[in-house]
Each structure stands twice: as structure tokens, then as C-alpha cells.
Amino acid sequence: MKNTADSKQTQHYKFFCHRDCEYFPCHPEADAEHFNCLFCYCPLYALGERCGGNFRYLENGIKDCTGCLVPHIPENYELIIRRFSEIAELAKRRI
């Protein structure tokens, strides 16, 4: 636990860039310098049409997020975390 007297708290956990990944950057229009790989697989994907990102559905019904950068923009960390309750609701056991 951090010492409360220590006012300098890092937030490095909010950003991770895996430049050695063979798919980096996985979105063609991405800014490779500021590309956040932390949510490599977007947790909002499960929300379908309610995810809020720039997606499209292919003819076979698969959701294509190639044009979406929402989870890869460092400033969107809090936006994604705030939506976890919606994702958890989808995963709830229905009895």
C-alpha cells in the first residue's frame, strides 16, 4: 500500500504499448506513438451496438471494430472502466 504522505502517485497501469507485437499497430489509422495496447481485446465489444465505438457489422453478422480506436486512446481508460458494470451484468449468472 502506498504511503499517504507520498503525494506522487503514478498512473502507469493505465497505459501499455507493446511495440514488439507482430500486429502493432493493429488499426491502420492509429497514432503509433500514443497507442494503448492495455485493452488489446476491447471489453466493450460484448456490449454490441451499445459499445459507443466506431464499428460495423459484416454480412456474416460479425462485429468489425477495425475502424475503432476507443480502447486504444490513453485518455479513454476511465471511460472503459466506468462501463465495467454493464459488462458484468452481461456475465451474471441467471438463476
N, C-alpha and C positions, 0 to 999 in steps of 0.2 A: 504494500500500500504506500502511496506517495505521502511524503511529509507535508502537512498542511502549511508549514512555513515556506515551503518551496513554491513560489508563485509561477515559476516557469514550467508549464505542463506542455509536453509535446502532443502532437496530434498525428504522428506518423502512421498510426493504424488506419487512417482514412485514405491513404494513397499507397499504391503499389504499382510499379511499372516493370513488366517483365520483357525487357528489350531482346532477350535471347530466345524468346518464344518463336517457333518457326512460323507462326501466323501473325506476328506483330508487324504493323498494327492490323487488326482483323477487320477494320472498317476503312474502306478506301479514302474517305474524306476526313479521316481523323487527324488531329494535330498530334503527331507522334511525340512531341516534346512534353505535352501535358496529358498524355493518355493514361487513364487509370484502369489498371487490369484487376483491381480488387474484386469487382463483380464481373468476372470473366463470363460466367453464366448469369444472366440478369435475373435476380429474384422476382422482378416484376413481370416476367414472361408469363407466369402462371395466372396472372390477373386477366389474361386475354385482352379483349378490347378496352378494358379499364386501366391498362398499364400506364397510359399517358405518354407513351413514346411514339416515335415515327416508324410505324411498322406497316406491313401489308400482308394480306393472306394470299398464298399461292393458289393456283387452280385446284391443287390436291387437298386444300384446307389447312396446310401447314403455315404457321405464323412465321414470316420472314422479317427479321429485325436488322438486316444489313444496313439500312438507312438510319438507324437509331444510335445516338451517342449518349443518351441519358445516363446509363450507368458508368460511362467512361469519362465523364466530365467531373473533375475533382470536387467542384462546388456542389455536386448533386448527392454527396454522401448522406447528408441529413434527410433529404427528400426521400431517398430509398429506405432509410432506417424508419422514418415515420410511417411507412406503408407496411411494415412487417406485421402489424396486427391483422391487416386484410389477408395477407398470405397465410398467417397462422390459422385464420378462420377457414380457409380452404382445406387445410390439412387436418382439421379437427375430426376426431372420430365421431361418427354419427351413430348414436345408440337408440 
